Every structure is written in structure tokens, then in C-alpha cells.
Amino acid sequence: MSPPAAFVVRSVRTEELPRLQEVERAAGRAFADIGMPVIAEDDPPSLDELARFAALDACWVAVSRGTGTVVAYLLAEQVDGDLHVEQVSVHPEAARRGVGRTLLDHAAARAGAVGAAGLTLTSFTEVPWNAPYYVRIGFRVLAEDELTPGLREIRQREAAHGLDRWPRAVLWRPVGAGPSA
């Protein structure tokens, strides 16, 4: 795949929604390699769910300038004054090239444009490309007493879905933060 300079971030197009599911499945395979096969086998968001985010202009993609192929995507929604990153997935062939970080920076810019204080997301704490990565790029783990009602609801849904079989956390990054390196 291409380095960051060779892709563009933009809103998803309806005809690209099935590709987002492909990216999600491919990105999920890495979880099987670290003993989390349930996560690897989890279904991607449905086309209807992806279309809902797209209709809200809350689904952004990274597209290769050379091929026009979607290599990553991010879904977001407003939650209690912040923009919550519901999902960010990068195809393995595009991983480790700054694509995910660029999508997060795009989301942060959008958050700032609508007056949100920051970005939130939930993540596995012991998966290297999850919480440890997010901390390196400017997020911090929120303490339980810092969670808003909306974030508590998200965590309850995740627990009901079985995600709490592995340690998880909620992270927050102020708009405009994050190292440039």
C-alpha cells in the first residue's frame, strides 16, 4: 500500500460501504494471532449501520491516490460533548504508515469544527495497536469517575457484546492534541 502522502481522507461514498466491511475483516485477522479469535471472527458493521454513519457524514475513509482503493475507515458520533470514535480500521497492507493517525487527526479537526472538546474511543489495553498506540499519539486513559453517561452506556453495550473478556479502557484526546511524529 501507499505511504500517507499517497492517500487522501474524505467522506465515504455509498458504493464503498462493502469495501469497509472487507477492511474490517482483514484488520480483524490480527486478533486471532494474539489469542483473541472471537474478535477476529466478529462481524463488521452491517451495510445499514455503515450507511447510517455515512448519511450523518460521520464515516471517513483513507483512499489510495494511486488505485482509488479504500485502505482504512473511521466511524464517529457525538457523545456528551465529544466526538466518539466508534471504529477505526486499517487494512493490514496499509498498516504502520500513519493512515490510522491521519484519520484520527481528521476526526479531531471535524470535532473542533462542531465545538467538541475532544475525541473519545474505547480500546483493548493489552493489544499493542490499541490503547498503547493511542496513548503514544496523545490520548489518555479516563478514570471510571471521568466517564460521562454516554461513555458508560457504550461500555455497557461492549460488555454485553462480550468485549470485556479482555481488559478495556476509555481514552480521550483534546481536539488539536497529538504528537506530529
C-alpha positions in Angstrom: 0.0 0.0 0.0 0.9 3.7 -0.1 2.6 6.0 2.4 0.5 8.7 3.9 1.4 11.3 1.2 -0.1 8.9 -1.3 -3.6 8.7 0.2 -6.5 11.2 0.7 -9.0 11.3 3.5 -12.6 12.1 2.6 -16.2 11.2 3.3 -17.2 7.7 2.3 -19.3 7.1 -0.8 -22.2 4.7 -0.7 -20.7 2.3 -3.2 -17.7 1.9 -1.0 -19.5 0.6 2.0 -18.9 -3.1 1.2 -15.2 -2.3 1.0 -15.3 -1.1 4.6 -16.5 -4.5 5.6 -13.6 -6.0 3.7 -11.2 -3.7 5.5 -12.7 -4.6 8.9 -12.4 -8.3 8.3 -8.8 -8.0 7.1 -7.9 -5.8 10.1 -9.6 -8.2 12.5 -7.4 -11.1 11.5 -4.5 -9.8 13.6 -6.6 -10.5 16.7 -6.5 -14.2 16.0 -2.7 -14.1 16.1 -2.7 -12.8 19.7 -5.3 -15.2 21.1 -8.4 -13.2 20.5 -10.2 -15.3 17.8 -13.7 -14.1 18.9 -12.7 -10.5 18.0 -11.1 -11.7 14.7 -14.4 -13.5 13.8 -16.7 -10.7 14.9 -18.9 -9.4 12.0 -18.1 -6.0 10.7 -20.8 -3.3 10.9 -23.7 -4.0 8.7 -24.2 -2.1 5.5 -27.2 -0.4 7.1 -25.1 0.7 10.1 -22.4 2.0 7.8 -25.0 3.8 5.7 -26.3 5.5 8.9 -22.9 6.9 9.7 -22.4 7.9 6.0 -25.7 9.8 6.0 -24.5 11.7 9.1 -21.2 12.5 7.3 -19.5 10.6 10.2 -17.7 8.0 8.2 -14.4 8.9 6.6 -12.1 6.9 4.5 -8.4 6.9 3.5 -8.2 6.2 -0.2 -5.0 5.4 -2.1 -4.3 8.1 -4.6 -2.8 5.6 -7.0 -5.5 3.0 -7.1 -8.5 4.7 -5.6 -8.9 1.8 -3.2 -10.2 2.4 0.4 -7.4 1.3 2.7 -8.9 2.4 6.1 -12.0 4.0 7.6 -13.3 5.7 10.8 -16.8 5.9 12.2 -17.7 8.6 14.7 -20.6 10.0 16.6 -21.3 12.8 19.1 -21.3 11.6 22.7 -21.7 14.0 25.6 -19.8 16.9 24.1 -17.0 14.9 22.4 -16.7 13.1 19.1 -16.6 9.4 19.9 -14.6 7.2 17.5 -16.9 4.1 17.2 -14.5 2.3 14.9 -11.2 2.9 13.2 -9.8 0.1 11.0 -6.8 0.0 8.7 -6.2 -2.8 6.1 -3.1 -4.7 7.1 -1.4 -3.9 3.8 -1.6 -0.2 4.8 -0.8 -0.6 8.5 2.2 1.2 10.1 2.1 4.1 7.6 0.3 6.7 9.5 -3.1 6.1 7.9 -5.0 5.5 11.2 -3.3 8.5 12.8 -4.3 10.7 9.8 -7.9 9.5 10.1 -7.9 10.3 13.8 -6.4 13.8 13.1 -9.2 14.3 10.5 -11.8 13.3 13.1 -10.2 15.7 15.6 -10.4 18.6 13.1 -14.1 17.7 12.5 -14.7 17.6 16.2 -13.2 21.0 16.6 -15.3 22.4 13.8 -18.5 21.3 15.6 -17.3 22.6 19.0 -16.4 19.2 20.6 -13.8 19.3 23.3 -12.0 16.1 22.2 -12.1 12.6 20.8 -13.0 9.6 22.8 -12.7 5.9 22.0 -12.7 2.5 23.7 -9.9 0.1 23.3 -8.2 -3.0 24.5 -5.5 -2.1 27.0 -3.1 -5.0 26.3 -3.2 -5.0 22.5 -0.2 -3.1 21.1 -2.0 -1.4 18.3 -4.9 -0.4 20.6 -4.6 1.5 23.8 -0.8 1.6 24.0 -0.8 3.1 20.5 -3.5 5.7 21.3 -1.6 6.8 24.4 1.5 7.3 22.2 -0.4 9.7 19.9 -1.9 11.9 22.6 -4.8 10.0 24.1 -5.1 9.4 27.9 -7.0 6.7 29.7 -10.0 8.1 31.6 -10.6 7.0 35.1 -14.0 5.4 35.9 -15.2 8.6 37.6 -14.4 10.6 34.5 -16.8 8.7 32.2 -19.9 10.5 31.0 -23.3 8.9 30.9 -22.9 8.3 27.2 -19.5 6.6 27.6 -20.8 4.4 30.4 -23.6 3.3 28.1 -21.1 2.5 25.3 -19.1 0.4 27.8 -22.2 -1.4 28.9 -23.0 -2.3 25.3 -19.5 -3.5 24.7 -19.6 -5.6 27.9 -22.9 -7.2 26.8 -21.3 -8.0 23.5 -18.5 -9.9 25.3 -15.7 -7.5 24.8 -14.8 -7.4 28.4 -13.2 -10.8 28.2 -10.1 -8.7 27.7 -9.1 -5.5 29.6 -10.6 -2.4 28.0 -10.4 1.3 28.7 -12.0 4.6 27.5 -9.5 7.1 26.2 -9.7 10.8 25.5 -7.7 13.3 23.5 -8.3 17.0 23.4 -9.0 18.5 20.0 -5.8 19.7 18.5 -3.6 17.4 20.6 -1.4 14.6 19.5 2.2 14.4 18.6 3.1 15.2 15.0 5.7 12.4 14.8 
